[in-house]
């Protein structure tokens, strides 16, 4: 035996030998699956089991992937790596597979598709380079990495990495804070020095901080004081004149009344055919979901935003689901929830209506297949669709493999299934065990993501999965960070020594500036850091297009720049506006607050900033 690996749920054990033999065993009984896993001839050095696949690699210089489902084809997907594979590992989030190769490279591939993401190239002097599939690269900025030679796919010109004066910027994340601001984060790679960054070609971004973990990398973190979903842009100018840009696509503020989601909740309980168990718990699940959706610290949906249906037959089940999706407004966020029986048949899942007859095979005439569901989602104008299926009673609902691969990284679709094929979802008269665990996590302040100050879909799923591991629930799609609720976390109070201060205006645009620290809390578990809000009241003396607010630690070398708030206007002379700035993760001590007006097409700073100081945490 040359390699062993368990599946994440502990159900399967993969094993490989020196002659290319790969087998899959039932981890409890030790029985080998009769289906032979063929496709490799040389010694297999490493195995990885994911929820759907067995991956293997070794002397053949080929990465092989087999489905672990018993009725899947024996022939694997083969990916040429062009070097022996010494070791394989999946990342903890299950999104990437990393292969250590015999020529010193490491390849990073997307799961479950196997598509190449990047090659990692470490060199003997400690320098390194990361080359992405699309041609973008990251480098340590010094050492032998700059001598690597690459061929430009567009011009066919061969040049060294160090001769390419590029800057690049990662795709920015844009998420909402508890105050409704838009928190934007991006990483810039600038091998030749500190880049200049502007927002929308208008305003200079000053919070550009060298990365603590990577040479030549700079972190940008800023806040936009707006609730709209209007797109923005980061423009980057390197020291040598090279440029890069990245589009910012804000996620909607689901607490804003005009942007609140709509939900379809279906509970099928009164199954009619002999031998098909009735499911009173399905109706309890619908009630639990409704209560979670109506909570004031969550989406706060009213009855106009929730459609609940029960005991739908074949004709009405598909019509209800497809009609709901077809009626979406442009960019709307939708939730589709189904509690009832599901069926896995020849690799495809079906949602069963209450008049389903088990004497007949499931087909689109008497059940709702996964393919129809996803076709309706694809046609919908909705910007994001979350599907939650607690449909694993009497056979688990599953998705065809091609559908799973196609939608696994879609940023507009998220799918949660309470069980995987081959597993049954437990249920009680009080409801499905998975749904109850998911709703419990949804509303639990302990499940709040400290970065987003919200319970996200991914965190709620992980907590529910931990309580229902045996039935192998599954989450795929690109909505892991979708906020579900904003419950308040408890924390010890630490008073701000300076509660408020008023600053005289330094120019003519800002007539008066006043700052008030609201409810700071000291998070000792995070090393004495502050969690609170600064409210800045601004009286405008003249019209201006935007305002920048920055909070900086005093007497630091270099100053510890924290997120800036850009509050796009326009603001009118005589107007008074209150803007809130999160103080999350600021260290206790004295901080300088800068408030300055900005004009379109010019850098902020045409007038001196109005400044005052605050002391946080005593």
N, C-alpha and C positions, 0 to 999 in steps of 0.2 A: 504494500500500500504506500502511495507516494503523497496523497493529499486527502484531507477530510474537511467537510464543512457542514454545519447545521443550517437549516432554514430559519428565518427570524422567529417563526412561531414554534420552533422545536419539533415540528411534525416530521420533517424529512432530514435524512443524512445523505450527503453526497460523498462519493469516494472515487478515487482515480489511481491507476497503476502506472507502471513504467512503460507499458506497451500501448498507451493511448486509450485504454479501457476506462470508461466512465459509467458509473452506475448510481442509481438512486434507491435508497432503502426507506422503509417505514421505520422511523426512529424508535417507536415503541415496541414493535414486534421483531424488527430486524429483517423482515422479508424484503427481498429485492424485487423492484417492479419488473414485470416480464418484458416491458418494452426496452430494447437495447438503445443506448445512446451512442450512436456511431458518428464518425466524422473526423476523428483525430487518430494519428498513427504513432507519433513519437511520445516521449515521456511527458506526462502532464504534471506541472509543478504546483499549480494552485487552482482552487475552486472557490466560487462565491455563490451562495444561494440567496436570491431575492424572493419576494412573495410570489412572483410568477415564473421565474426562470432559474436555470442552473447555468453558470458561466464557468468556462475552463480555458486554461492556456498553458503552454509549455514549449517544448522544443520545436513544434511545427511552425512557430512564428504566426500562429493563427489564434484569434480570440473566438471561441465557439459559444453559442447560446442555444440551449434547448428549453422548450416549455416544460414545466413540471406536471402539466395536466396529463392524465393517463391516455386520453384519446388524441393527443397532439402528434404531429408527424415526428418521425425519428430523426430526420435529417436536420442538422443545426443551421442557424445563421452563422456564416463564416466571415470574419473581419480580418483582413491582412494587417499585421502590425510590422512586418519586415524586420523583425528581430525576435529572438527567443523571449518568452514571457516568464519572468522569474517569480512574480507575485501579483496577486489581485486583492483589492479591497474596495468595499462599497462605503460611501460616506454615510455618516449617521442619519442624515435626513433621507437616504434612499434615492437621491436624485442623480448621483454620479458614481461611475466605476473607474477606479484608477489602476492602471497596469504598469508595473515596473519592468522595463525592457532591458535586454542584454546589452544594448549599445549605449546605455546611460540615460536614455530618455525615460520619461513617464508620460503615458497618454491618459487623458481625462475624457471619458465618454459619458454621454447622457443616458440615463436609465428611464425606460426599459429599451429604447430604440437602438442604443449602441452608437449613435451619431457622434463623430469626433467634436469635442469642444476645444481642446488645446493640447499642445505638447509642452511639457516642462523640461527645461534643459539646464541641469546644474553642471558647473564646471569645477575643476580641481582647485582653483584659487578662491573658491567661495562665491564667485559671481554667478549670475543665473539669468535666464531669459525664459519667458513664456510666450509661445507663438500660438495664436488662436486660429481656428479653422478659416476664418474670413480674412486672414492676413494681418490683423492687428497684433502688435507685440507689446510686451512689458519687459524691461531690462533692469538689472541692478544699477545701471548707470556708470559702472566702472569695471575694470578688470577684463579678463579674457572674453566675457560675454560680448563685449563691443566688437570683438574681432570675428564673430560668427558671420558667415557669408550666406546671403539669401538671394533668391531670384524673384524679382518683382513679377507676379503673374500677368500684369497688364503690359509692361514694356519688355519683358524678358531680359532686363538688365540685371546683372549680378553685382551686388555691392555688399559692403560690410554693414553690420547692424549699427556700429558707431557712426557711420557716415550718413545715416538716415536721421535728419533733424526733425523728427516728428514729435508732436505731443498727441496724446489720446485721452479720452474721457470716457469713463464707464457710463452705462445707461443709468441715469439718476433714479433713485427711489423717491416717491412723492406721497407721503402718508399724512393723515390728519392727527393732530394732537387733541387732547381733551378740550382745549379752548376753541377748536375748529380751525386753527392755523394749519397751513400746509408746510410740513417739515420735509425739506429737500436735502438729500445726501448724495454725493458723487465722489468718485476717486479720479484724480487726474495724474497721468504719468508724463513727467516732463524731465527727460534725462539731462537737460542742459541748465536747469535751475528753476527758480520760483516762477510759475506762470501768472499772468494777469487774467482775472475772470470777471466777466460782466453778465448781468442778467438782462435778457431781452435786448442786448445791444445798447442799453440805456444807463444802467446803474452798475458801478463798481462793487464787487463782492470782496469785502476785506477779510472775511473769516476763512482764509486759505492757510491751512495748517500742515506742516510736514507730517507725513504718516509715521507713527511710532514703530511700525512693523516692516516697512519696505522702503528701501532707498529709491529715490527719484519719484516717489509717490506723494501726493498731496491730497488732503481731505478737505472737502467743501461741505459745509453744513449751514443752511440758512432757513429762515422761516418766512413764509409769505402770509401776511395778515389779511387773507381773503378766504371766502367760502366757495367761490366759483370753481368751475372745472375748466376754465380757459387755459389753453396751453401756454407754456413759457419756454425759454431757451437759455442755455448756458453757452456763452462764447468764451473760448480759451485762446490766449495769445502767449506763445512760448517766448523765452528770452531771445531766440534767434529769428523771430518773426513768423514761425510756423503756427498754424491755427488748427483748431478743432471745435466742434460744436456738438451739443447733445440736446435733444428735445425733452422737455418735462411735461409729462401727461398726468395731471393731478387725479387722484382718486376722488370720487364724489364724497361730500360730507353727508353721510346717511342720516344724520340727525336733523339736517335742514329739511323743513317740511316739504319743500318742492322736490326734494331728491330722495324721499323715503322710499324704500323698496315696496313691492307688492308680493304677497305670498299666496300660494295655492296649497291647501292642506287636504289630503285625501286619506280617509280611514275606511278600509274595506274589512268588515267584521262578519257580516251575516252571509257566509258562504252557504250555497244551497245544496250542492251535490253530496250524496252519501259518501262518507269517507273523507271529506274535506273539512278539516277542523274549523270551527268558528273561532273568531279572534276578538273577543270583547276588549282586549287590551289595545287594539288598534285605535279605538275611539278615545281611550284614555291618552294615547300618544298624541292624537290630534289636539286634545285639550291642553296637554302639557306644552306643546309647541306654540299654541295660540297664546298661552300665558307668558311664555318667554318672549314672544314677539311684541307683546303689548307692554312689557315692563318699561317704566320711564327711564331707566338707565341703559336701555337697549335701543332697538329701532323705534320703539314707541308707536307701533302701528295701530291705527284705529280700525273699526269694522269695515270701512271703505277700502282699506288696503289688504284685507285678509278675506279670501274666499275659501270656505270650508265645505267639503263634499263628503258624503259617506255612502258606502254600499253601492258603488257604481258597477253596472253591468258592462258587457263588452262594448256595446254601442256608445255608451256614455263615457267610459273611461278614456278612450283615445280622443274623443271629441272635446272633453273637458280639458285635458292636458294640452292638446295642440291649439285649441282656441285661446287658452290663457297665454301661451307663448306667442301666438300670432297677434294678440292684442297689445303687445308691449309698445310703449313709446320709445322713440329713439334714445339709446343710451341708458335706458332704465335698468335697475337692478331687480331681479326676480328670484324668488325661492319656490321650488317645487318639492313638496314633501309627500311621500307615500308610505303608509303603514298597511300591511296586508301580506298575502301570500306571494311569493316569488318562485320562479321555476328556472332551473338551468337545463337547457336541452341542446345537446350537440354543440356546446361551447357558446351559446347565446342565451341571454337572460330574458325572461318575460315577466311583466307585472300582471297578476291574475285578477280579472273581474270577479264579482261574486257569483256569476252564473257559469264560471268555468267548469267544464266536465272533464275529469281526469281520464275518462275512457277514450278521449280524442287527443291526438298530439296537439301541442300548443302551436298556433300559427297566428298571423295578423288578423284573422277573422274572429278569433275567440280570446285573444290576449294582446297586450301591448308590448311589442318587442323593443329591445334596446335601440335597434337601428332606427325605428320610427321616432323614438324619443329624441335621439340626437339629430335626426333630420329636421325635426321641428325646432330644435334649439338653433341649428345653423341658419334656418330661414328667419328667425326672430330678429327684430330690431333691437332687442335688449342689449345693453352694454355688458352686463354680467349676469350669468345664470348659475345659481347654486341648486344642485339636486341632492336631496337626502332620501335614501331608500332603505327603510327598515322592512325589507321584503325578503327575508331569509327564512321564513317559517315554511316548513315542508319543502325544502330545497332552496338553495341560495340563488338569488339573482346575480348574474355575472354579465360581464361585457365581452363581446368578441374582441380578440386580441388586437385586431387592426384598429378598432375604435379606441381601445385603451392607449395604444401608441400614438394615434393621431391627436388625441385630446390631452395627453398627459401633461403637456406644458402650455396649454392654451391659457391665455391671460383673461379670457372671458367666461370660462367654464370651470366649475368645481363640482366634483361628484363624490359623495360619501355613500358607501354601502355598508350595511350593518354586518355583513358576513361575506366571505369569499366562497367560490364554488367548492362544493364538498363539505361545507360547514353549515350548520343550522343556527339561526339567531334565536337565542332564548327569549321567551316572553312569558308574562304572567297576566292575570286579569287586571293588574294595575298598569300594564303597558309593557312594551318591549324593553328588555334590560339595556340594550344599547341606547335607545332614544332617551330613556330616563337618565342614563349616565351622561349623555351628550348635553341634555338640557341642564343637568346639575352643574356641569363644568361651564356652560354658557353663562350662567348667572353667578359664578363663584368669584368673589374678589381676589382670592388667592391665585386664580388663573390669569390675572392681568399680565399682559406683556409689558414690561417696564419701558421698553423703547417706544411703543405705540400707545401706552396708557389705555389699552383696551384688551378685551378677551377676543382673540382672533380665531378664525376657523381652525387653523392648524393646531393651536394650543388646546382648544376645546376637544378636538378630535383625539389628540394624543392622550389626554386625560381619560376620555371615554374608552379609548383602545386599551389602556392599561387595566381597566376594570372588566373588559369583555374579550380578553386576548384569545381565548380558546376558539371563538367563532371567526377570528381573522377579519375584523373590519378593515375597510380600505378607503383611502383618500387619494384622489389624483386630480390633476388639473392645476391651474395657476392661481387659485384663490386662497392659498394658505394664509395670507395676511389680511383677508377680508375681516373687518371688525364686526363683531356680533353684539357687543355690549361694552359699557364703560362703567362697571361697578367701582365704587370708591374703596381703595385699599386703606387699611388702618396704618397709622404711623405716629410716632411720638412727636408731640409739638415741641418746637424750639423757636422761641420768639425772635423776631428781627429787631436788632437794637435800634434801627432807624426805620420807623413805620412809613414815613412819607417825607418828601422834600420838594420844594418848588424852586425851579431855576428860572432866572430872568432870561428872556430871549436874547440870543447873540446876534440876530439879524432882524430883517423886517418880515420875513415870511411866517415865522413862529412868534406869536405874540406872548404866549405863556406856556410853560411846560411844568407839569406836576407829576411826581411819581409816588405810588403807594404800593408797599409790599403787602400781599394778601396771603395769609395762612401758610407761612413757610414751615416745612417739616424737615427735620434732620434725619437722614436715612443712615443710621449707624452701621447697618449691615453692609452698606456699600462704601464704607470708609469715610464716614462723616461728610456726606454730600447732601445738598439741599434739594428739596422738592417743593416748589411753590410757584407763585405767579407775581409778576410785577405789572401793575396797571399804570399806564402812562396816559395822562389827560393832556391833550394838546389843543390850544386855542390858536387858530390860524389867523394871521394878520393879512396875508395875501394868498392868492390862488397858487397851488403847487400840484405837481403831478403825482408825487410819491413822497413817502417818509421812510427813512431808515432809522431803526433803533438797535443799538448794540450794547451789550453788557459785557464788561471786561474786568478781570481781576486786576487789582492795583498792586504795585510793587512786586510783580512777577517778572522774571527775566528768562525767556521773552514773555510778554503779556499773554495770558491764557485766553485767547479769543474763543468765545462761545457763540452759539447761533445768533445771527442777526435776523430781525424782522423787517421785511420790506412790505410796506402797506400801500399798495397801488391805490391811487385816487381815481379821478382828480378830487382834491379837497379845495373848497371855496373859502375865500377870505371871510372872516367872521364866524366860520363853522367851528364847533367844539367837538372833538372826537376822542373817545377812550379806546386805547389799544392795549391788549394784554400780551405779555412776553413770558413764556414758561421759563422758570429758573431751574429746571430739572438738571441735576448733576453738577451744578455750580458748587464749588468748595466753600465752606464757611469762611467768612472774612469780608474785607472791604472791596467793593466793586465800583467801577465808574460806568455810568450810563450816558450814552451819547444819543442825541436826537437831532437829526438834520434833514432838511428838505432836499428833494432831488428833482431835477428837471429832465424831461425827455431829451435824449440825444447828448446829454452832458453827464459827466461824473458827478456823483454826490460830492458836496463840498464847495459849491459855489458860494455858500454862506457858511460861516463858522457853526459848528455844532453846539447846541445847548447841552450842557453837561451838569450832572449832579452825582452824588455818591450815595450808596446804600451799604449797610453792613448786614450780612446774613448769618444767622445761626448764633447770635449772642456776641 
